[in-house]
Amino acid sequence: MRALRLMAWKSEPELVEVPDPAPGPGQVVVRVGGAGACHSDLHLMHDFEAGTVPWSPPFTLGHENAGWVQAVGDGVTGVRVGQPVAVYGPWGCGTCARCRMGMETLCENALQSPAPGGGGGLGVDGGMADLMLVPDARHLVPLPEGLEPATAAPLTDAGLTPYHAVRRSWPKLPPGSFAVVIGVGGLGHVAVQILKATTATTVIAVDRRPEALELARRHGADHAVASDADAARTIRELTRGLGADVVLDCVGVDATLALGAQVARPLGDLTIVGIGGGSLPVSFFGVPYEVSIQTIYWGSRSELVEVLDLGARGLLRPQVTRYSLDEAAEAYRKLAAGEVAGRAVVTPNAS
């Protein structure tokens, strides 16, 4: 079969022929219908080097995946051949307390996982291929009726990650509150939809690109603010001088983190979603009083079920540009150039 593989750190991926996977006991092979091209993959290609993470190339890219069950190994229950499924991306040990809670992103026995801190497409072969081997059926979530794999695939990360961020801040998002989403890209435009679908907050989207601000408006943002020298003042005015109860930084560079700290309301949440590599100095007078600052990494398996339900009901609709597997490398080049609105999804098997 064909697979888009990262062969070495600091290199471009290559589309190569590899053997078809065969499922062992407890394993499942998925015929891939959609694999999202995530900005974090660009960090794998261009920024990571030996020692950055406890795994290394070569491996097949693609950690946002959905498709149809192609084959099952001995002992597999709960899924059937031909069934449409999404793949829960982080793969932990499966036995520690956090894994049993469905929070395999926070596996406490990572050395017993397929790739510590990673999963399919992150140290282990992912979904940028005709077929994908999933090491345990627990990683599969059946797709609800009305949701097809190419739409479901980006929801497994670009939907799940901001959903986890928003969900943990629900108590701070009642009517009269304000939420700021910084960066309206693959995750940010879904974050806007999640806020509108699950809370009564007023949503303020921030980006430097006019087309991204228009994307935010189309998906329900109440205000769209250019990320310029006046952004903090504008947000303060929109929030009646109070600041934002929740800030979701979907970029994560120095400038956006500083903006988030400037506009956060005391007692608010500043959640760093993007992995842009920035840092935020924290001191007694450096951030508003009692602001909680946190990072997140994906979400839980049960949260993915909730995200897929929202997607099937039409409340979450990532803007998707589809590419064939032959075009996958080009999709990443366009993503790196900032030419992808929403999410690029590679469709090795269109139906």
C-alpha positions in Angstrom: 0.0 0.0 0.0 1.0 3.7 -0.2 2.0 5.6 2.9 3.3 9.2 3.5 6.2 8.6 5.9 8.6 10.9 7.8 11.9 9.1 7.2 14.1 11.4 9.4 13.9 14.5 11.6 14.2 17.8 9.7 13.0 16.4 6.4 10.0 16.4 4.1 7.8 13.3 4.2 8.0 10.8 1.3 5.1 8.8 -0.3 6.4 5.2 -0.4 5.2 1.7 -0.8 5.0 -0.4 2.4 3.4 -3.8 3.2 -0.3 -3.9 4.0 -0.8 -4.3 7.8 -2.4 -7.5 9.2 -4.2 -7.4 12.5 -2.9 -9.5 15.4 -4.9 -10.4 18.5 -7.0 -7.5 19.7 -5.9 -5.3 16.8 -7.9 -3.7 14.0 -7.0 -2.5 10.5 -8.9 0.6 9.3 -9.4 1.6 5.7 -8.6 5.3 5.9 -11.3 7.6 4.7 -9.8 10.8 6.1 -6.5 11.9 7.7 -6.1 15.5 8.9 -3.0 17.4 8.2 -2.1 19.1 11.5 0.2 22.0 12.1 2.0 20.0 14.7 3.1 17.7 11.9 5.1 20.6 10.5 7.0 20.7 13.9 7.8 17.1 13.4 9.2 17.7 10.0 11.0 21.0 10.6 11.8 21.5 14.3 12.2 18.1 16.1 15.5 16.4 16.4 16.9 13.4 18.2 16.0 13.5 21.8 13.1 16.0 21.5 10.7 13.1 22.1 11.3 9.5 23.2 10.6 8.1 19.7 12.0 8.7 16.3 11.3 8.2 12.5 10.6 6.5 10.3 6.8 6.4 10.8 3.7 7.2 8.7 2.2 10.6 9.5 -1.4 11.3 10.3 -2.8 11.5 13.8 -6.3 12.6 12.9 -8.0 9.6 11.4 -11.3 8.0 10.5 -12.4 5.4 8.1 -14.0 1.9 8.0 -13.0 -1.3 9.7 -11.2 -3.4 7.2 -10.2 -6.4 9.3 -10.1 -7.5 12.9 -7.8 -9.7 14.9 -8.7 -12.5 17.2 -10.6 -11.5 20.3 -11.9 -8.1 19.0 -15.4 -7.2 20.0 -17.4 -4.0 19.7 -16.6 -3.2 16.1 -17.4 -5.0 12.9 -15.9 -5.1 9.4 -17.3 -2.3 7.3 -18.3 -0.1 10.3 -17.3 3.6 10.1 -15.1 4.6 13.0 -12.9 7.4 14.3 -9.5 6.7 15.8 -8.8 8.1 19.2 -5.2 9.3 18.6 -3.2 9.2 21.9 -2.2 5.6 22.8 -1.2 4.9 26.3 -0.5 1.8 28.3 -4.2 1.1 28.7 -3.9 -0.1 32.3 -2.9 2.9 34.5 -5.5 5.0 36.3 -5.5 7.8 33.7 -5.8 5.3 30.8 -8.7 3.6 32.5 -10.4 7.0 32.8 -10.0 7.4 29.0 -7.3 10.0 29.4 -4.5 8.2 27.5 -2.9 11.6 26.8 -1.9 11.6 30.4 -0.7 8.0 30.6 1.3 7.4 33.8 3.0 4.3 32.5 4.2 5.8 29.2 7.1 3.4 28.7 4.5 0.6 28.3 2.7 2.5 25.5 3.4 2.1 21.8 5.1 5.5 21.7 5.4 7.4 25.0 3.4 10.6 24.7 2.4 9.8 21.1 0.3 7.4 19.2 -0.8 6.8 15.6 1.1 9.3 13.4 3.2 10.3 16.3 6.0 7.7 16.6 3.7 4.9 15.4 2.3 4.5 11.9 -0.7 6.8 11.4 -3.4 7.3 8.8 -1.7 9.0 5.8 -1.9 5.7 4.1 -4.4 3.4 2.4 -4.7 1.3 5.6 -3.9 1.9 9.3 -3.2 -0.7 12.0 -4.8 0.3 15.3 -3.1 -1.7 18.1 -6.3 -2.0 20.3 -10.0 -1.8 19.5 -10.5 0.5 22.5 -9.0 3.3 20.4 -12.0 3.1 17.9 -15.1 5.2 18.4 -18.1 4.3 16.1 -19.2 7.2 13.9 -22.7 8.4 14.6 -25.2 8.3 11.7 -24.8 11.4 9.5 -21.0 11.8 10.0 -18.7 10.6 7.3 -15.0 9.8 7.8 -13.5 12.8 6.0 -15.5 15.2 8.2 -14.9 13.2 11.3 -11.1 12.9 11.0 -10.2 16.5 12.0 -12.7 16.3 14.9 -10.4 13.7 16.5 -7.8 16.4 17.3 -8.8 19.8 15.8 -12.2 19.2 17.4 -11.3 17.2 20.5 -8.4 19.5 21.7 -10.4 22.8 21.8 -13.4 20.9 23.1 -11.4 19.7 26.1 -10.1 23.2 26.6 -13.7 24.7 26.5 -15.3 21.9 28.5 -12.9 22.4 31.5 -13.8 26.1 31.5 -17.6 25.7 31.2 -18.3 27.1 34.7 -16.6 30.4 33.7 -18.7 30.8 30.5 -22.3 31.7 31.5 -24.4 34.4 29.9 -22.6 37.7 30.2 -19.1 36.2 30.0 -16.5 36.7 27.2 -14.3 34.1 25.5 -11.3 35.1 23.3 -10.0 32.7 20.6 -6.6 33.7 19.4 -5.7 32.1 16.0 -8.6 31.0 13.7 -6.8 28.2 11.9 -7.5 24.4 12.0 -8.2 24.4 15.7 -9.4 27.9 16.2 -12.3 27.9 13.8 -13.6 24.8 15.5 -13.1 26.3 18.9 -15.4 29.2 17.9 -18.1 26.6 16.9 -17.6 24.7 20.2 -18.1 27.9 22.3 -21.2 28.8 20.3 -22.7 25.3 20.5 -22.0 24.5 24.2 -22.0 27.9 26.0 -23.8 31.2 26.1 -20.6 33.3 26.1 -19.8 36.1 23.8 -17.0 35.0 21.4 -14.2 37.3 20.3 -12.0 35.8 17.6 -8.5 37.2 16.9 -6.2 36.7 13.9 -3.8 38.7 11.8 -5.4 37.4 8.5 -8.5 39.0 7.2 -9.7 35.7 5.6 -9.3 34.0 9.0 -11.5 36.7 10.7 -14.1 36.2 8.0 -13.9 32.4 8.6 -14.5 33.1 12.3 -17.6 35.3 11.5 -19.0 32.6 9.3 -18.8 30.1 12.1 -20.5 32.3 14.7 -17.9 34.6 16.3 -19.7 37.7 17.8 -16.6 39.9 17.2 -13.6 39.5 14.9 -10.5 41.5 16.0 -7.3 42.1 13.9 -4.2 40.9 15.8 -2.4 44.3 15.7 -1.0 46.8 18.1 -4.6 47.8 19.1 -5.9 44.3 19.7 -5.7 44.4 23.5 -7.4 47.8 23.7 -10.1 46.6 21.3 -10.8 43.5 23.3 -10.9 45.5 26.6 -13.5 47.8 25.0 -15.6 44.8 23.8 -15.5 43.3 27.3 -16.5 46.6 28.9 -13.1 46.9 30.5 -13.4 43.6 32.4 -11.3 41.3 30.2 -12.1 37.8 28.9 -13.2 35.1 31.3 -11.6 32.5 29.1 -8.7 32.9 26.6 -7.9 30.1 24.2 -4.5 30.7 22.6 -4.5 28.4 19.5 -1.1 29.8 18.4 1.2 29.7 21.4 3.9 32.1 20.4 5.4 34.9 22.6 3.2 37.6 21.1 -0.1 35.7 21.4 0.7 34.5 25.0 1.4 38.1 26.0 -1.9 39.3 24.4 -3.8 36.6 26.3 -2.3 37.7 29.6 -3.1 41.3 28.8 -6.8 40.6 28.1 -7.6 37.9 30.6 -10.0 38.8 33.4 -9.1 38.2 37.1 -10.2 34.7 38.0 -10.3 33.7 34.3 -8.6 30.9 32.4 -5.8 31.3 29.9 -5.4 28.0 28.1 -2.4 27.4 25.8 -3.7 25.2 23.0 -1.2 25.9 20.2 2.4 24.7 20.4 4.1 27.6 18.7 7.0 27.4 21.1 6.4 30.7 23.0 6.7 31.3 26.7 4.9 33.5 29.1 6.8 35.0 32.1 4.7 34.6 35.2 5.2 36.8 38.3 3.0 38.3 41.0 2.2 41.4 39.0 2.8 39.9 35.6 -0.7 38.4 35.0 -4.1 39.4 36.4 -4.9 38.1 39.9 -6.0 34.5 40.2 -5.8 33.8 36.5 -5.3 30.1 35.9 -2.8 29.3 33.1 -2.8 25.8 31.7 -1.6 23.8 28.8 -3.7 20.9 27.3 -2.9 17.9 25.1 -5.8 16.4 23.2 -8.8 15.2 25.4 -10.4 12.1 26.7 -12.0 9.2 24.7 -15.4 10.1 26.2 -15.0 13.7 25.1 -14.3 12.4 21.6 -17.7 10.7 21.7 -19.3 14.0 22.6 -17.5 15.9 19.9 -18.6 13.3 17.3 -22.2 13.7 18.5 -21.9 17.5 18.0 -20.5 16.9 14.5 -23.3 14.5 13.5 -25.9 17.0 14.6 -24.3 19.7 12.5 -23.2 21.8 15.4 -19.5 21.3 14.6 -18.5 21.5 10.9 -14.8 21.9 10.3 -14.1 23.6 7.0 -12.3 20.9 5.1 -10.2 21.0 1.9 -9.7 17.5 0.6 -6.5 16.1 -0.9 -5.8 12.7 -2.4 -2.9 10.7 -0.9 -0.8 11.6 -3.9 -1.4 15.3 -3.0 -0.6 14.9 0.7 2.9 16.4 0.6 1.4 19.4 -1.2 -1.2 19.8 1.5 1.6 20.1 4.0 3.4 22.6 1.9 0.2 24.7 1.6 -0.3 24.4 5.4 3.2 25.7 6.0 2.6 28.6 3.7 -0.6 29.6 5.5 -2.7 28.8 2.4 -5.1 26.4 4.1 -8.4 27.7 5.5 -9.7 25.5 8.1 -8.3 21.9 7.9 -6.6 20.0 5.1 -7.8 16.4 5.0 -6.2 13.6 3.0 -8.6 11.0 1.7 -6.8 7.9 0.7 -10.1 6.1 0.1 -12.8 8.5 -0.8 -15.7 6.2 -0.2 
